């Protein structure tokens, strides 16, 4: 599994001619790193007398960030899985009309799945940005810069995931599915817009 590899091995594989892992997995990994940083801020805040009044809130945020980290790790593996499935379908024979029809049908199903995985990464990245906003205001000031880095990673994960959704949209023929995915992207983008800047402003005030 990707998450069990050494960092150098992962980077070597990423830089190779192999199509996987690719940008989708990196988007999920970026989200996982952002979540891990928020967990660190949470862990460095709990148990401190100075932050006793917000201990309950921090513990809830810590639980959320750890759940997100685990989900990002799952999506990192899932992205490779669905892309490899798509590549396998592309190699199916397409000589006869029956073969072409079968291949095209399978391809459309796989393309939808390949779009849904990065969409899930984007949705979780939005949740991560929300947690950044909460923890930046109450987390330990000694680790507040890590909340800032966390939100930068969360936004990078979001934008990277959206790019991976869009590249699959270009090949999906079902206009209803395409419209649904585009609407979800637009709605998410509206919810994310401007939040990173607010978090960074709060972080800078508390440095």
C-alpha positions in Angstrom: 0.0 0.0 0.0 1.2 3.5 -0.7 0.8 4.7 2.8 3.2 2.0 4.0 6.0 3.0 1.7 9.1 4.9 2.7 8.9 8.5 1.5 11.8 8.1 -1.0 10.2 5.0 -2.5 6.9 6.8 -2.9 8.6 9.8 -4.6 10.6 7.6 -6.9 7.5 5.8 -7.9 5.7 9.1 -8.4 8.5 10.4 -10.6 8.6 7.2 -12.7 6.9 6.4 -16.0 4.2 4.6 -14.1 0.8 6.3 -14.3 0.1 5.5 -10.6 0.4 7.0 -8.1 -0.5 10.3 -9.7 -2.0 13.7 -9.0 -5.1 12.2 -7.4 -3.2 10.3 -4.8 -1.0 13.3 -4.2 -4.1 15.4 -3.6 -5.2 12.9 -1.0 -1.8 12.7 0.6 -1.6 16.5 0.8 -4.9 16.4 2.7 -3.6 13.7 5.0 -0.6 15.8 5.8 -2.7 18.8 6.5 -4.9 16.8 8.8 -1.9 15.4 10.6 -0.6 18.9 11.3 -3.9 19.9 12.8 -3.8 16.8 15.0 -0.4 17.9 16.1 -1.8 21.3 17.1 -4.5 19.6 19.0 -2.2 17.2 20.8 0.1 20.1 21.7 -2.9 22.0 23.2 -4.6 19.3 25.2 -3.4 18.9 28.8 -2.1 22.4 29.0 -3.5 24.5 31.9 -3.5 27.6 29.8 -6.0 26.0 27.4 -8.1 24.1 29.9 -11.2 26.1 29.0 -11.1 24.9 25.4 -9.9 21.3 26.1 -13.3 19.8 25.2 -13.4 21.7 21.9 -9.9 20.8 21.0 -10.5 17.1 21.7 -13.5 17.1 19.4 -11.4 18.8 16.7 -8.6 16.3 17.2 -11.0 13.5 16.7 -12.3 15.0 13.5 -8.8 15.7 12.1 -7.7 12.1 12.8 -10.9 10.7 11.1 -10.1 12.9 8.1 -6.5 11.8 8.0 -7.6 8.1 7.9 -10.1 8.9 5.2 -7.5 10.7 3.1 -5.3 7.7 3.4 -8.1 5.5 2.1 -8.7 7.8 -0.8 -5.1 7.8 -1.7 -5.2 4.1 -2.2 -8.7 4.2 -3.9 -7.4 6.7 -6.5 -4.8 4.2 -7.6 -7.3 1.4 -7.7 -9.8 3.2 -9.9 -7.2 4.6 -12.3 -5.7 1.1 -12.7 -9.1 -0.2 -13.5 -9.6 2.5 -16.0 -6.3 1.6 -17.7 -7.3 -2.0 -17.8 -10.6 -1.2 -19.5 -8.7 0.9 -22.1 -6.8 -2.2 -23.2 -9.9 -4.2 -23.9 -10.4 -5.3 -27.5 -12.5 -3.1 -29.7 -12.5 -4.8 -33.1 -16.2 -5.9 -33.3 -19.1 -3.6 -32.6 -20.0 -5.8 -29.6 -16.5 -5.3 -28.2 -16.7 -1.6 -28.8 -20.0 -1.3 -27.1 -18.9 -3.4 -24.1 -15.7 -1.4 -23.7 -17.4 2.0 -24.0 -20.0 1.0 -21.4 -17.3 -0.2 -19.0 -15.3 3.0 -19.7 -18.1 5.3 -18.8 -18.7 3.5 -15.5 -15.0 3.7 -14.7 -14.7 7.4 -15.6 -17.5 8.2 -13.3 -15.8 6.3 -10.4 -12.5 8.0 -11.3 -14.2 11.4 -10.9 -16.0 10.5 -7.7 -12.8 9.7 -5.8 -11.1 13.1 -6.2 -14.5 14.7 -5.6 -14.5 12.9 -2.2 -11.0 14.3 -1.6 -12.3 17.8 -2.4 -15.2 17.3 0.0 -13.0 16.1 2.8 -10.5 19.0 2.1 -13.4 21.4 2.6 -14.1 19.8 6.0 -10.4 20.1 6.8 -10.4 23.8 6.0 -13.3 24.3 8.4 -11.4 22.5 11.1 -8.4 24.8 10.4 -10.6 27.8 11.0 -11.8 26.5 14.3 -8.5 25.3 15.7 -6.6 28.4 14.5 -8.6 30.5 17.0 -8.1 28.3 20.1 -5.1 26.1 19.5 -1.8 26.5 21.3 0.0 29.7 20.1 3.2 27.8 20.2 2.0 25.6 17.3 -0.3 28.0 15.6 2.0 28.3 12.6 1.2 24.6 11.9 -2.5 25.5 11.6 -1.5 28.0 9.0 0.5 25.4 7.1 -2.4 23.0 7.5 -4.9 25.3 5.8 -2.4 25.9 3.0 -2.2 22.1 2.5 -5.9 21.7 2.8 -6.6 24.3 0.0 -3.9 22.7 -2.1 -5.5 19.3 -1.7 -8.9 20.8 -2.6 -7.6 22.5 -5.8 -5.6 19.5 -6.8 -8.6 17.2 -6.4 -10.9 19.5 -8.4 -8.4 19.4 -11.3 -8.6 15.6 -11.2 -12.4 15.6 -11.3 -12.4 18.0 -14.3 -10.1 15.9 -16.4 -12.5 13.0 -16.1 -15.5 15.2 -16.9 -14.1 15.8 -20.3 -14.6 12.1 -21.2 -17.9 11.4 -19.5 -20.7 11.3 -22.1 -23.7 11.2 -19.8 -24.7 14.9 -19.6 -26.8 14.4 -16.5 -23.8 13.0 -14.5 -21.6 15.7 -15.8 -24.0 18.4 -14.7 -24.4 16.8 -11.3 -20.6 16.8 -10.8 -20.2 20.3 -12.1 -22.9 21.5 -9.7 -21.1 19.8 -6.8 -17.8 21.4 -7.7 -19.4 24.9 -7.9 -21.2 24.5 -4.6 -18.0 23.3 -2.9 -15.9 26.0 -4.4 -18.4 28.6 -3.1 -18.1 27.2 0.4 -14.3 27.1 0.3 -13.7 30.5 -1.2 -12.0 33.0 1.0 -11.7 30.7 4.0 -7.9 30.1 3.7 -7.3 33.8 3.8 -9.4 34.1 7.0 -7.5 31.3 8.7 -4.1 32.8 7.7 -5.2 36.2 9.0 -6.1 34.6 12.3 -2.9 32.7 12.5 -0.8 35.8 11.8 -2.6 37.7 14.5 -1.7 35.0 17.0 1.9 34.5 16.1 
